[in-house]
Amino acid sequence: MSDHFDHTAADGLPLTVVHDLLSGQLMMPTAAVTLLLRTIAANWTASPCDDTDCRRTAELYAADLTGYADQLDVQCIAATSRETDPAG
């Protein structure tokens, strides 16, 4: 059993969050999570930062977030492939 909450994401697109009433957990579609990670990474790299160390740190954090988004995409593709593979 769950409740659905529709929100608007930063890019203006609807974002559905599901609240599982039994576990109390909030859940979001993976595509929304990866979009959020990539958006934060892009904002960090686009932020004005004159200091070389600051720029390098922002780029490292952005690379990490992009890497996490990539990992989520790969994991979800693999899970979906396993679910739809008739051979099991």
Backbone as a printed PyTorch tensor [residue, N CA C, xyz], in Angstrom:
tensor([[[  0.8530,  -1.1630,   0.0000],
         [  0.0000,   0.0000,   0.0000],
         [  0.9030,   1.2310,   0.0000]],

        [[  0.5210,   2.2220,  -0.8140],
         [  1.3590,   3.4080,  -0.9030],
         [  0.5360,   4.6300,  -1.2610]],

        [[  1.0930,   5.7860,  -0.9520],
         [  0.5310,   7.0700,  -1.3610],
         [  1.4460,   7.6600,  -2.4090]],

        [[  0.8740,   8.3170,  -3.4130],
         [  1.6690,   8.9840,  -4.4430],
         [  1.5870,  10.4810,  -4.2220]],

        [[  2.7220,  11.1450,  -4.3370],
         [  2.7800,  12.5890,  -4.2250],
         [  3.4260,  13.1290,  -5.4850]],

        [[  2.7600,  14.0260,  -6.1650],
         [  3.3440,  14.6350,  -7.3440],
         [  3.9510,  15.9730,  -6.9660]],

        [[  5.1940,  16.1640,  -7.3590],
         [  5.9260,  17.4000,  -7.1160],
         [  6.4340,  17.9140,  -8.4440]],

        [[  6.9380,  19.1110,  -8.4490],
         [  7.5630,  19.6510,  -9.6460],
         [  9.0540,  19.7340,  -9.3970]],

        [[  9.8250,  19.1320, -10.2810],
         [ 11.2820,  19.1400, -10.1570],
         [ 11.8170,  20.4990, -10.5930]],

        [[ 13.1100,  20.7000, -10.3750],
         [ 13.7460,  21.9750, -10.6940],
         [ 13.6290,  22.3160, -12.1740]],

        [[ 13.5720,  21.2960, -13.0320],
         [ 13.4770,  21.5600, -14.4700],
         [ 12.0340,  21.7580, -14.9240]],

        [[ 11.0920,  21.7720, -13.9730],
         [  9.6960,  21.9970, -14.3000],
         [  8.9260,  20.7350, -14.6350]],

        [[  9.6170,  19.6020, -14.6960],
         [  8.9480,  18.3450, -15.0010],
         [  8.3270,  17.7590, -13.7360]],

        [[  7.2170,  17.0520, -13.8880],
         [  6.6110,  16.4370, -12.6930],
         [  7.5070,  15.3470, -12.1240]],

        [[  7.5090,  15.2490, -10.8210],
         [  8.3150,  14.2570, -10.1220],
         [  7.3920,  13.5230,  -9.1580]],

        [[  7.2370,  12.2330,  -9.3710],
         [  6.3640,  11.4360,  -8.5160],
         [  7.1880,  10.7810,  -7.4210]],

        [[  6.7650,  10.9870,  -6.1970],
         [  7.3820,  10.3610,  -5.0380],
         [  6.3320,   9.4490,  -4.4220]],

        [[  6.7320,   8.2210,  -4.1400],
         [  5.8180,   7.2450,  -3.5500],
         [  6.2210,   7.0300,  -2.1040]],

        [[  5.2400,   7.0830,  -1.2330],
         [  5.4620,   6.8180,   0.1880],
         [  4.8600,   5.4620,   0.4930]],

        [[  5.7140,   4.4780,   0.7680],
         [  5.2520,   3.1460,   1.1120],
         [  4.7370,   3.1710,   2.5410]],

        [[  3.4690,   2.9230,   2.7090],
         [  2.8480,   3.0350,   4.0300],
         [  3.3030,   1.9370,   4.9850]],

        [[  3.6660,   0.7760,   4.4770],
         [  4.0910,  -0.3090,   5.3520],
         [  5.4980,  -0.0910,   5.8940]],

        [[  6.4280,   0.3010,   5.0160],
         [  7.8150,   0.4700,   5.4610],
         [  8.1160,   1.9030,   5.8940]],

        [[  7.2970,   2.8500,   5.4420],
         [  7.5420,   4.2520,   5.7510],
         [  8.5720,   4.9030,   4.8410]],

        [[  9.0790,   4.1610,   3.8520],
         [ 10.1170,   4.6690,   2.9630],
         [  9.5280,   5.5100,   1.8430]],

        [[ 10.2990,   6.5250,   1.4280],
         [  9.9610,   7.3040,   0.2480],
         [ 10.7180,   6.7230,  -0.9310]],

        [[ 10.0520,   6.6230,  -2.0730],
         [ 10.6760,   6.0510,  -3.2580],
         [ 10.4600,   6.9840,  -4.4410]],

        [[ 11.4840,   7.0470,  -5.3000],
         [ 11.4230,   7.8470,  -6.5190],
         [ 11.8750,   6.9790,  -7.6840]],

        [[ 11.3900,   7.2660,  -8.8860],
         [ 11.8960,   6.5320, -10.0510],
         [ 13.3950,   6.7800, -10.2250]],

        [[ 14.1090,   5.7560, -10.6440],
         [ 15.5550,   5.8710, -10.8180],
         [ 15.9090,   6.9750, -11.8000]],

        [[ 15.1320,   7.1240, -12.8480],
         [ 15.4130,   8.1740, -13.8320],
         [ 15.3850,   9.5540, -13.1750]],

        [[ 14.4950,   9.7360, -12.2170],
         [ 14.4250,  11.0210, -11.5110],
         [ 15.6470,  11.2150, -10.6150]],

        [[ 16.1060,  10.1450,  -9.9920],
         [ 17.2780,  10.2300,  -9.1180],
         [ 18.5300,  10.5390,  -9.9430]],

        [[ 18.6990,   9.8300, -11.0680],
         [ 19.8850,  10.0880, -11.8920],
         [ 19.8420,  11.4860, -12.4870]],

        [[ 18.6560,  11.9560, -12.8700],
         [ 18.5350,  13.3290, -13.3650],
         [ 18.9160,  14.3260, -12.2790]],

        [[ 18.4850,  14.0800, -11.0610],
         [ 18.8340,  14.9520,  -9.9440],
         [ 20.3420,  14.9780,  -9.7270]],

        [[ 20.9830,  13.8100,  -9.7140],
         [ 22.4390,  13.7500,  -9.5330],
         [ 23.1730,  14.4920, -10.6430]],

        [[ 22.7390,  14.2890, -11.8940],
         [ 23.3900,  14.9590, -13.0200],
         [ 23.1650,  16.4740, -12.9890]],

        [[ 21.9870,  16.8960, -12.5380],
         [ 21.6950,  18.3260, -12.4430],
         [ 22.5540,  18.9890, -11.3750]],

        [[ 22.7000,  18.3380, -10.2400],
         [ 23.5640,  18.8810,  -9.1810],
         [ 24.9960,  18.9660,  -9.6820]],

        [[ 25.4670,  17.9130, -10.3620],
         [ 26.8290,  17.9080, -10.9000],
         [ 27.0310,  19.0470, -11.8950]],

        [[ 26.0630,  19.2530, -12.7650],
         [ 26.1690,  20.3410, -13.7530],
         [ 26.1800,  21.7000, -13.0690]],

        [[ 25.3720,  21.8510, -12.0390],
         [ 25.3440,  23.1290, -11.3030],
         [ 26.6710,  23.3970, -10.6010]],

        [[ 27.2810,  22.3530, -10.0560],
         [ 28.5770,  22.5360,  -9.3920],
         [ 29.6410,  22.9790, -10.3860]],

        [[ 29.6760,  22.3390, -11.5560],
         [ 30.7120,  22.6970, -12.5210],
         [ 30.4420,  24.0570, -13.1530]],

        [[ 29.1990,  24.4920, -13.1610],
         [ 28.8580,  25.7950, -13.7430],
         [ 28.9670,  26.9320, -12.7360]],

        [[ 29.1300,  26.6100, -11.4680],
         [ 29.1760,  27.6620, -10.4520],
         [ 30.4570,  28.4760, -10.5840]],

        [[ 30.3370,  29.7780, -10.3650],
         [ 31.5380,  30.6160, -10.4700],
         [ 32.4830,  30.3280,  -9.3020]],

        [[ 33.7010,  30.0100,  -9.6460],
         [ 34.6870,  29.6840,  -8.6280],
         [ 36.0490,  30.0860,  -9.1870]],

        [[ 36.6290,  31.1320,  -8.6440],
         [ 37.8970,  31.6400,  -9.1600],
         [ 39.0980,  30.8810,  -8.6070]],

        [[ 38.9410,  30.3010,  -7.4510],
         [ 40.0410,  29.5900,  -6.8000],
         [ 40.2580,  28.2310,  -7.4710]],

        [[ 41.4960,  27.8990,  -7.8020],
         [ 41.8190,  26.6460,  -8.4720],
         [ 41.4090,  25.4420,  -7.6350]],

        [[ 41.6710,  25.4870,  -6.3410],
         [ 41.2880,  24.3700,  -5.4670],
         [ 39.7740,  24.2110,  -5.4150]],

        [[ 39.0720,  25.3130,  -5.3600],
         [ 37.6040,  25.2760,  -5.3370],
         [ 37.0750,  24.6580,  -6.6240]],

        [[ 37.6110,  25.0830,  -7.7650],
         [ 37.1940,  24.5530,  -9.0700],
         [ 37.4700,  23.0520,  -9.1460]],

        [[ 38.6530,  22.6490,  -8.7190],
         [ 39.0300,  21.2290,  -8.7610],
         [ 38.1050,  20.4040,  -7.8640]],

        [[ 37.8040,  20.9120,  -6.6820],
         [ 36.9070,  20.2000,  -5.7690],
         [ 35.5150,  20.0570,  -6.3730]],

        [[ 34.9910,  21.1260,  -6.9460],
         [ 33.6680,  21.0740,  -7.5820],
         [ 33.6560,  20.0580,  -8.7140]],

        [[ 34.7230,  20.0380,  -9.5150],
         [ 34.7910,  19.0920, -10.6220],
         [ 34.8930,  17.6460, -10.1380]],

        [[ 35.6300,  17.4280,  -9.0530],
         [ 35.7290,  16.0730,  -8.4890],
         [ 34.3830,  15.6020,  -7.9450]],

        [[ 33.7010,  16.4810,  -7.2110],
         [ 32.3770,  16.1180,  -6.6950],
         [ 31.4040,  15.8660,  -7.8360]],

        [[ 31.4600,  16.7010,  -8.8610],
         [ 30.5740,  16.5290, -10.0080],
         [ 30.8620,  15.2010, -10.7090]],

        [[ 32.1240,  14.8610, -10.8610],
         [ 32.4840,  13.5870, -11.4900],
         [ 31.9710,  12.4130, -10.6650]],

        [[ 32.0680,  12.5110,  -9.3410],
         [ 31.5560,  11.4450,  -8.4730],
         [ 30.0440,  11.2850,  -8.6400]],

        [[ 29.3130,  12.3970,  -8.6160],
         [ 27.8580,  12.3160,  -8.7620],
         [ 27.4710,  11.7450, -10.1230]],

        [[ 28.1620,  12.1660, -11.1660],
         [ 27.8880,  11.6340, -12.4970],
         [ 28.1880,  10.1420, -12.5370]],

        [[ 29.2570,   9.7240, -11.8740],
         [ 29.5860,   8.2990, -11.7950],
         [ 28.5060,   7.5030, -11.0780]],

        [[ 27.9750,   8.0630,  -9.9900],
         [ 26.8820,   7.3860,  -9.2780],
         [ 25.6450,   7.2700, -10.1670]],

        [[ 25.3490,   8.3250, -10.9040],
         [ 24.2070,   8.2920, -11.8170],
         [ 24.4160,   7.2190, -12.8830]],

        [[ 25.6270,   7.1450, -13.4220],
         [ 25.9370,   6.1170, -14.4240],
         [ 25.7690,   4.7180, -13.8390]],

        [[ 26.2410,   4.5090, -12.6040],
         [ 26.1170,   3.2040, -11.9600],
         [ 24.6500,   2.8250, -11.7650]],

        [[ 23.8370,   3.7860, -11.3440],
         [ 22.4020,   3.5110, -11.1850],
         [ 21.7740,   3.1190, -12.5120]],

        [[ 22.1260,   3.8470, -13.5780],
         [ 21.5940,   3.5090, -14.8980],
         [ 21.9710,   2.0850, -15.2910]],

        [[ 23.2400,   1.7310, -15.1250],
         [ 23.7150,   0.3930, -15.5010],
         [ 23.0100,  -0.6730, -14.6590]],

        [[ 22.8960,  -0.4460, -13.3640],
         [ 22.2410,  -1.4260, -12.4820],
         [ 20.7780,  -1.6250, -12.8710]],

        [[ 20.1000,  -0.5350, -13.2010],
         [ 18.6840,  -0.6480, -13.5720],
         [ 18.5110,  -1.3340, -14.9220]],

        [[ 19.4010,  -1.0450, -15.8660],
         [ 19.3500,  -1.7290, -17.1580],
         [ 19.5760,  -3.2250, -16.9490]],

        [[ 20.5410,  -3.5780, -16.1270],
         [ 20.8120,  -4.9960, -15.8450],
         [ 19.6150,  -5.6590, -15.1690]],

        [[ 19.0260,  -4.9910, -14.2010],
         [ 17.8690,  -5.5730, -13.4980],
         [ 16.6940,  -5.7290, -14.4370]],

        [[ 16.4610,  -4.7530, -15.2830],
         [ 15.3560,  -4.8280, -16.2390],
         [ 15.6060,  -5.9490, -17.2430]],

        [[ 16.8520,  -6.0840, -17.6770],
         [ 17.1980,  -7.1410, -18.6240],
         [ 16.9530,  -8.5190, -18.0130]],

        [[ 17.2990,  -8.6880, -16.7560],
         [ 17.0720,  -9.9720, -16.0760],
         [ 15.5840, -10.2590, -15.9600]],

        [[ 14.7820,  -9.2180, -15.6720],
         [ 13.3470,  -9.4100, -15.5040],
         [ 12.6600,  -9.7710, -16.8160]],

        [[ 13.1570,  -9.2450, -17.9330],
         [ 12.5090,  -9.4760, -19.2200],
         [ 13.1300, -10.6340, -20.0040]],

        [[ 14.2110, -11.2180, -19.4840],
         [ 14.8720, -12.3280, -20.1760],
         [ 14.0530, -13.5940, -19.9610]],

        [[ 13.5040, -14.1770, -21.0320],
         [ 12.6920, -15.3930, -20.8740],
         [ 13.4930, -16.5980, -20.3660]],

        [[ 14.8190, -16.5550, -20.5300],
         [ 15.6500, -17.6720, -20.0610],
         [ 15.8750, -17.6090, -18.5550]],

        [[ 15.5130, -16.4540, -17.9790],
         [ 15.6110, -16.3230, -16.5390],
         [ 16.9150, -15.7910, -16.1230]]])
